[in-house]
């Protein structure tokens, strides 16, 4: 009867009092990889639209919402573009009074 309980649910992992660090790291890595998303490939027209919206926000102080790529969860930031570094392909987004975020343009998936 005790053997049957040990093999239920998560199997021997639940009944083990000791686990090798390598095994624990492997289990954690697999769990993380299961929830990972691939970065979408944007076509040139979509990238042009994103860059145009960023420029409009910069020149007209217009508030925009950015959808950013993240491997595990959706990230959305809202604010006004205050600086554009074209050589580094980065923008500075003012997200609140005295608060800003530096964002790589290549990490932007969409703009609203």
N, CA and C of each residue as an Amber inpcrd file, in Angstrom:
protein
   336
   0.8120000  -1.1840000   0.0000000   0.0000000   0.0000000   0.0000000
   0.8670000   1.2660000   0.0000000   1.9490000   1.2990000   0.7490000
   2.8060000   2.4860000   0.7640000   3.5160000   2.6580000  -0.5730000
   3.8390000   1.5710000  -1.2500000   4.4830000   1.6780000  -2.5480000
   3.5350000   2.3290000  -3.5450000   2.2600000   1.9810000  -3.4890000
   1.2890000   2.5510000  -4.4050000   1.1680000   4.0640000  -4.2040000
   1.1910000   4.5170000  -2.9620000   1.0890000   5.9540000  -2.6750000
   2.3070000   6.6940000  -3.2130000   3.4720000   6.0840000  -3.1370000
   4.6850000   6.7360000  -3.6200000   4.6540000   6.9420000  -5.1230000
   3.9640000   6.0890000  -5.8260000   3.9640000   6.1600000  -7.2760000
   2.7940000   6.9720000  -7.8310000   1.9320000   7.5330000  -6.9820000
   0.7970000   8.3270000  -7.4440000   1.2310000   9.7680000  -7.7050000
   0.4460000  10.4720000  -8.4900000   0.6810000  11.9000000  -8.7130000
   1.9760000  12.1520000  -9.4580000   2.9250000  12.7490000  -8.7820000
   4.1850000  13.1220000  -9.4110000   5.2150000  11.9990000  -9.3000000
   4.7970000  10.8330000  -8.9640000   5.7040000   9.6830000  -8.9070000
   6.6960000   9.7780000  -7.7810000   7.8800000   9.3060000  -8.0270000
   8.9080000   9.2570000  -6.9910000   9.4140000  10.6340000  -6.5860000
   9.2130000  11.6660000  -7.4440000   9.7150000  13.0060000  -7.0870000
   9.0740000  13.4970000  -5.7950000   7.7740000  13.2000000  -5.5850000
   7.0980000  13.6700000  -4.3880000   7.5890000  12.9390000  -3.1520000
   7.9500000  11.6820000  -3.3010000   8.3480000  10.9160000  -2.1340000
   9.8340000  11.0600000  -1.8190000  10.5970000  11.6160000  -2.7340000
  12.0300000  11.7720000  -2.5020000  12.2810000  12.9110000  -1.5300000
  13.1330000  12.6660000  -0.5780000  13.4960000  13.7160000   0.3650000
  14.6980000  14.4900000  -0.1540000  15.3970000  13.9120000  -1.1160000
  16.5790000  14.5580000  -1.6350000  16.5310000  14.5380000  -3.1660000
  16.8990000  15.6710000  -3.7580000  16.9260000  15.7560000  -5.2140000
  18.2430000  16.4160000  -5.5990000  18.8890000  15.8620000  -6.6070000
  20.1430000  16.4480000  -7.0720000  19.8900000  17.8240000  -7.6770000
  20.7880000  18.7720000  -7.4430000  20.6030000  20.1150000  -8.0120000
  20.4730000  20.0920000  -9.5330000  21.1680000  19.1750000 -10.1920000
  21.0810000  19.0760000 -11.6510000  19.6670000  18.6980000 -12.0880000
  19.0390000  17.7750000 -11.3420000  17.6810000  17.3460000 -11.6730000
  16.6950000  18.4860000 -11.4450000  16.8580000  19.1880000 -10.3450000
  15.9710000  20.3000000 -10.0310000  16.0880000  21.3920000 -11.0980000
  17.3200000  21.7170000 -11.5120000  17.5390000  22.7320000 -12.5440000
  16.9040000  22.3100000 -13.8710000  17.0040000  21.0390000 -14.2070000
  16.4190000  20.5220000 -15.4500000  14.8980000  20.6360000 -15.4130000
  14.3010000  20.2910000 -14.2900000  12.8450000  20.3760000 -14.1600000
  12.3810000  21.8130000 -14.2940000  13.0550000  22.7420000 -13.6410000
  12.6900000  24.1600000 -13.7030000  12.8530000  24.6830000 -15.1270000
  13.9580000  24.3320000 -15.7930000  14.2060000  24.7870000 -17.1590000
  13.1200000  24.2780000 -18.1150000  12.7100000  23.0320000 -17.9720000
  11.6600000  22.4650000 -18.8330000  10.3320000  23.1740000 -18.6070000
  10.0060000  23.4740000 -17.3560000   8.7580000  24.1790000 -17.0640000
   8.7630000  25.5670000 -17.6960000   9.8910000  26.2600000 -17.6530000
  10.0010000  27.5840000 -18.2610000   9.8940000  27.5110000 -19.7790000
  10.5340000  26.5120000 -20.3860000  10.5210000  26.3930000 -21.8400000
   9.1330000  26.0710000 -22.3740000   8.3020000  25.4040000 -21.5840000
   6.9600000  25.0690000 -22.0310000   6.1160000  26.3190000 -22.2560000
   6.3350000  27.3770000 -21.4550000   5.5480000  28.5920000 -21.5780000
   6.1670000  29.6380000 -22.4870000   7.2800000  29.3430000 -23.1020000
   8.0120000  30.3050000 -23.9220000   7.3130000  30.5360000 -25.2580000
   7.2890000  31.8150000 -25.6940000   6.7150000  32.1750000 -26.9890000
   7.8390000  32.6120000 -27.9240000   7.6470000  32.3600000 -29.2090000
   8.5990000  32.8120000 -30.2130000   8.3010000  34.2570000 -30.5780000
   9.3500000  34.9910000 -30.9350000   9.1780000  36.3760000 -31.3610000
   8.5600000  36.3820000 -32.7520000   7.4810000  37.1550000 -32.9370000
   6.8630000  37.1880000 -34.2670000   7.7480000  37.9400000 -35.2660000
   7.7200000  37.4820000 -36.5020000   8.4400000  38.1670000 -37.5810000
   7.5110000  39.2070000 -38.1870000   7.9270000  40.4740000 -38.1280000
   7.1140000  41.5370000 -38.6910000   7.5620000  41.8040000 -40.1220000
   6.5880000  42.0040000 -41.0020000   6.9410000  42.3240000 -42.3800000
   7.3830000  43.7900000 -42.4600000   8.0520000  44.1660000 -43.5390000
   8.5690000  45.5380000 -43.6590000   7.4850000  46.6180000 -43.5480000
   6.2800000  46.3420000 -44.0490000   5.1920000  47.3260000 -43.9520000
   4.7910000  47.5580000 -42.5020000   4.7270000  46.4960000 -41.7170000
   4.3700000  46.6230000 -40.3020000   5.4480000  47.3950000 -39.5480000
   6.7270000  47.1240000 -39.8390000   7.8220000  47.8660000 -39.1980000
   7.7600000  49.3440000 -39.5740000   7.4300000  49.6420000 -40.8240000
   7.3100000  51.0310000 -41.2670000   6.1850000  51.7430000 -40.5170000
   5.0600000  51.0470000 -40.3330000   3.9360000  51.6100000 -39.5840000
   4.3390000  51.8980000 -38.1400000   5.0310000  50.9620000 -37.5130000
   5.4840000  51.1450000 -36.1300000   6.4070000  52.3590000 -36.0370000
   7.3610000  52.4570000 -36.9440000   8.3070000  53.5720000 -36.9200000
   7.6060000  54.9080000 -37.1680000   6.5960000  54.9110000 -38.0330000
   5.8430000  56.1360000 -38.2970000   5.0670000  56.5700000 -37.0520000
   4.4440000  55.6200000 -36.3700000   3.6890000  55.9360000 -35.1470000
   4.6200000  56.4450000 -34.0420000   5.8220000  55.8770000 -33.9510000
   6.7970000  56.3570000 -32.9710000   7.2080000  57.7960000 -33.2890000
   7.4320000  58.0840000 -34.5710000   7.8190000  59.4360000 -34.9870000
   6.6920000  60.4320000 -34.6950000   5.4370000  60.0440000 -34.9450000
   4.3050000  60.9260000 -34.6590000   4.2050000  61.2040000 -33.1640000
   4.4120000  60.1880000 -32.3440000   4.3740000  60.3820000 -30.8980000
   5.4670000  61.3510000 -30.4720000   6.6490000  61.2230000 -31.0750000
   7.7780000  62.0880000 -30.7410000   7.5110000  63.5370000 -31.1590000
   7.0570000  63.7550000 -32.3940000   6.8840000  65.1070000 -32.9240000
   5.6350000  65.8070000 -32.3930000   4.5670000  65.0400000 -32.1280000
   3.2890000  65.6370000 -31.7170000   2.9720000  65.4120000 -30.2390000
   3.9110000  64.8290000 -29.4980000   3.6960000  64.5110000 -28.0640000
   2.4060000  63.7110000 -27.8700000   2.1780000  62.7670000 -28.7560000
   0.9770000  61.9300000 -28.7250000   1.2360000  60.6680000 -27.8950000
   0.2730000  60.3310000 -27.0490000   0.3710000  59.1190000 -26.2420000
   0.0920000  57.8960000 -27.1120000   0.9450000  56.8800000 -26.9630000
   0.7710000  55.6340000 -27.7070000   0.9000000  54.4570000 -26.7450000
   0.3920000  53.3070000 -27.1610000   0.5450000  52.0580000 -26.4020000
   1.4060000  51.1140000 -27.2140000   2.4500000  50.6020000 -26.5860000
   3.3630000  49.6840000 -27.2520000   3.1610000  48.2740000 -26.7230000
   3.0790000  47.3200000 -27.6280000   3.0680000  45.9040000 -27.2700000
   4.4910000  45.4150000 -27.4960000   5.1530000  44.9480000 -26.4310000
   6.5450000  44.5250000 -26.5150000   6.6480000  43.0130000 -26.4750000
   7.6560000  42.4940000 -27.1430000   7.9150000  41.0560000 -27.1290000
   8.5200000  40.6510000 -25.7930000   8.0130000  39.5810000 -25.2420000
   8.5780000  38.9370000 -24.0640000   8.3560000  37.4390000 -24.2370000
   9.3100000  36.6530000 -23.8270000   9.2200000  35.2080000 -24.0350000
   8.0570000  34.5640000 -23.2920000   7.6380000  35.1400000 -22.1750000
   6.6760000  34.4520000 -21.3220000   5.3370000  35.1500000 -21.1520000
   5.2940000  36.4860000 -21.2540000   4.0310000  37.1770000 -21.0290000
   3.9350000  38.4140000 -21.9170000   2.7140000  38.8860000 -22.1310000
   2.5090000  40.0950000 -22.9180000   2.8880000  41.3070000 -22.0790000
   3.6370000  42.2370000 -22.6870000   4.0430000  43.4600000 -22.0060000
   3.5060000  44.6370000 -22.7990000   2.7630000  45.5120000 -22.1380000
   2.2390000  46.7020000 -22.7980000   2.6320000  47.9270000 -21.9910000
   3.1810000  48.9230000 -22.6840000   3.5560000  50.1880000 -22.0680000
   2.8410000  51.3100000 -22.7960000   2.3990000  52.3080000 -22.0390000
   1.7350000  53.4610000 -22.6160000   2.4900000  54.7110000 -22.2150000
   2.7130000  55.5950000 -23.1850000   3.4090000  56.8310000 -22.8910000
   3.6810000  57.6320000 -24.1460000   4.5950000  58.6040000 -24.0170000
   4.9640000  59.4890000 -25.1170000   6.4440000  59.3060000 -25.4060000
   6.7850000  59.1930000 -26.6830000   8.1900000  59.0780000 -27.0890000
   8.8500000  60.4420000 -26.8980000   9.9210000  60.4810000 -26.0810000
  10.6130000  61.7470000 -25.8190000  11.9760000  61.8130000 -26.4900000
  12.5590000  60.6650000 -26.8060000  13.8730000  60.6220000 -27.4420000
  13.9080000  59.4570000 -28.4170000  14.5440000  59.6850000 -29.5640000
  14.7440000  58.6200000 -30.5570000  16.2350000  58.5580000 -30.8660000
  16.8380000  57.4090000 -30.6070000  18.2460000  57.1810000 -30.9510000
  18.2710000  56.2550000 -32.1610000  18.3740000  56.8370000 -33.3530000
  18.2550000  56.0470000 -34.5770000  19.4080000  55.0730000 -34.7650000
  20.6320000  55.4770000 -34.4110000  21.7700000  54.5740000 -34.5940000
  21.6770000  53.3550000 -33.6760000  21.1830000  53.5500000 -32.4620000
  21.0330000  52.4260000 -31.5200000  19.6800000  51.7480000 -31.6500000
  18.7720000  52.3280000 -32.4730000  17.4070000  51.8260000 -32.6550000
  16.7040000  51.6630000 -31.3220000  16.7310000  52.7560000 -30.5380000
  16.0710000  52.7870000 -29.2380000  15.2350000  54.0590000 -29.1140000
  14.1910000  53.9550000 -28.2760000  13.3930000  55.1270000 -27.9420000
  13.3160000  55.2440000 -26.4270000  13.0740000  56.4600000 -25.9870000
  12.8280000  56.7190000 -24.5730000  11.3530000  57.0670000 -24.4640000
  10.6160000  56.2530000 -23.7160000   9.1740000  56.4110000 -23.5700000
   8.8720000  56.9400000 -22.1770000   8.2780000  58.1420000 -22.1090000
   7.8550000  58.7020000 -20.8200000   6.5590000  58.0100000 -20.4290000
   6.6030000  57.2410000 -19.3430000   5.4430000  56.4660000 -18.9240000
   4.7060000  57.0960000 -17.7440000   5.2520000  58.1540000 -17.1860000
   4.6340000  58.8530000 -16.0710000   5.4930000  60.0450000 -15.6980000
   5.0250000  60.8590000 -14.7660000   5.8160000  62.0250000 -14.3540000
   7.1690000  61.5930000 -13.7810000   8.2310000  61.9560000 -14.4660000
   9.5720000  61.6020000 -14.0240000   9.9430000  60.1420000 -14.2160000
   9.1210000  59.3880000 -14.9230000   9.3860000  57.9650000 -15.1670000
   9.4870000  57.7150000 -16.6700000  10.4650000  56.9110000 -17.0710000
  10.6150000  56.5620000 -18.4810000  11.2390000  55.1840000 -18.6050000
  11.1250000  54.6580000 -19.8120000  11.6880000  53.3480000 -20.1540000
  12.4530000  53.4870000 -21.4610000  13.6430000  52.9080000 -21.5270000
  14.3710000  52.7960000 -22.7870000  13.9220000  51.5020000 -23.4420000
  13.5240000  51.5810000 -24.6960000  12.9750000  50.4230000 -25.4040000
  13.6850000  50.2630000 -26.7420000  14.1140000  49.0470000 -27.0200000
  14.6910000  48.7430000 -28.3310000  13.5450000  48.6200000 -29.3400000
  13.6830000  49.3000000 -30.4620000  12.6240000  49.3020000 -31.4730000
  12.3450000  47.8830000 -31.9690000  13.3600000  47.0470000 -32.0320000
  13.1810000  45.6710000 -32.5060000  12.3490000  44.8170000 -31.5480000
  12.1390000  45.2770000 -30.3200000  11.3350000  44.5340000 -29.3490000
   9.8520000  44.9030000 -29.4300000   9.5150000  45.9260000 -30.2310000
   8.1340000  46.3700000 -30.3600000   7.4120000  45.4730000 -31.3690000
   6.2800000  44.9390000 -30.9450000   5.4850000  44.0510000 -31.7980000
   4.3530000  44.8160000 -32.4790000   3.7320000  45.7620000 -31.7460000
   2.6780000  46.5800000 -32.3270000   2.5440000  47.8920000 -31.5650000
   1.8990000  48.8660000 -32.2210000   1.6800000  50.1870000 -31.6390000
   0.2200000  50.5560000 -31.8510000  -0.3890000  51.1270000 -30.8060000
  -1.7910000  51.5960000 -30.9090000  -1.8300000  53.0560000 -30.5210000
